[in-house]
Amino acid sequence: MKLTGGCYCGALRFEAEGQPGFWGQCHCRPCQYISGGGPNFFMMMPADGVRYVRGTPQSFARSDLENPVTREFCGTCGTPVLTRIAGYDQVVLKAGALDDPARFGTPQAAIYTKDQQPFHVIAADVPSFENLPDR
């Protein structure tokens, strides 16, 4: 699968190739901050298949956490693009940054629903988990 995308203002563009390992919607509180309040819709893509073809992202990792993730976003418009997890060979690619978000399809699962807000919607046919599902 080949996906393309970028940020809202167009300063940042990326290509992602490979098979998604998992795609879903995350309701954890950190994702709510990043998404603006809703769940985060994402695809796990091979890290070595993702490259920026225009621009350089800004990044942020919390300094107060033992194992923080690194979030990459457009420094001009703020669009979240992906998250890198140290020691993991996949990145968390944000569905909203895709040129064609419909390629995301239907989430395989909703995760971290223990933090779900009353206004978050999970489709009836999508399995949900309070934390991460067993692998």
Residue pairs with C-beta under 8 A, 6 or more apart in sequence:
1 17
1 18
1 19
1 20
1 103
2 15
2 16
2 17
3 15
3 16
3 17
3 43
3 45
3 93
3 98
3 99
3 103
4 13
4 14
4 15
4 16
4 98
4 99
5 13
5 14
5 16
5 81
5 93
5 97
5 98
5 99
6 12
6 13
6 14
6 54
6 79
6 81
6 97
6 99
7 55
7 73
7 74
7 76
7 77
7 79
7 81
7 97
8 74
8 77
8 78
8 79
9 74
9 76
9 77
9 79
10 54
11 54
11 55
11 74
11 75
11 76
11 77
12 52
12 54
12 55
12 56
12 57
12 74
12 76
12 79
12 81
13 52
13 53
13 54
13 55
14 50
14 51
14 52
14 53
14 81
14 82
14 97
15 50
15 51
15 53
16 45
16 49
16 50
16 93
17 46
17 49
17 50
18 45
18 46
18 48
18 49
19 46
20 43
20 44
20 45
21 44
21 45
21 46
21 90
22 43
22 44
22 108
22 109
23 41
23 42
23 43
23 44
23 95
23 104
23 105
23 107
23 108
24 41
24 42
24 107
24 108
24 109
24 110
24 111
25 39
25 40
25 41
25 42
25 107
25 109
25 110
25 111
25 122
25 126
26 39
26 40
26 42
26 110
26 111
26 112
27 39
27 110
27 111
27 112
27 113
27 114
27 115
27 116
27 117
27 120
28 40
28 111
28 112
28 115
29 115
31 39
31 40
31 112
32 38
32 39
32 40
32 115
32 117
34 40
34 71
34 80
35 80
35 96
37 117
37 119
38 119
38 120
39 110
39 116
39 120
40 94
41 94
41 95
41 96
41 101
41 104
41 107
42 83
42 92
42 93
42 94
42 95
43 92
43 93
43 95
43 104
44 90
44 91
44 92
44 93
45 90
45 91
45 93
46 89
46 90
46 91
47 84
47 88
47 89
47 90
47 91
48 89
50 82
50 91
50 93
55 74
57 72
57 73
57 74
57 75
57 81
58 72
58 73
58 74
58 75
59 70
59 71
59 72
59 73
60 70
60 71
60 73
61 68
61 69
61 70
61 71
62 68
67 86
69 83
69 84
69 85
69 86
69 92
70 83
70 84
70 86
71 80
71 82
71 83
72 80
72 81
72 82
72 83
72 84
73 79
73 80
73 81
74 81
79 96
79 97
80 94
80 96
80 97
81 93
81 94
81 97
82 91
82 92
82 93
82 94
82 97
83 91
83 92
83 94
84 91
84 92
85 91
85 92
95 101
95 104
98 104
106 123
106 125
106 126
107 123
107 126
108 126
108 127
109 126
109 127
109 128
109 129
109 133
110 116
110 122
110 126
110 127
110 128
110 129
111 128
111 129
111 131
111 132
111 133
112 129
112 130
112 131
112 132
113 122
113 128
113 129
113 130
114 130
114 131
116 122
122 128
127 133
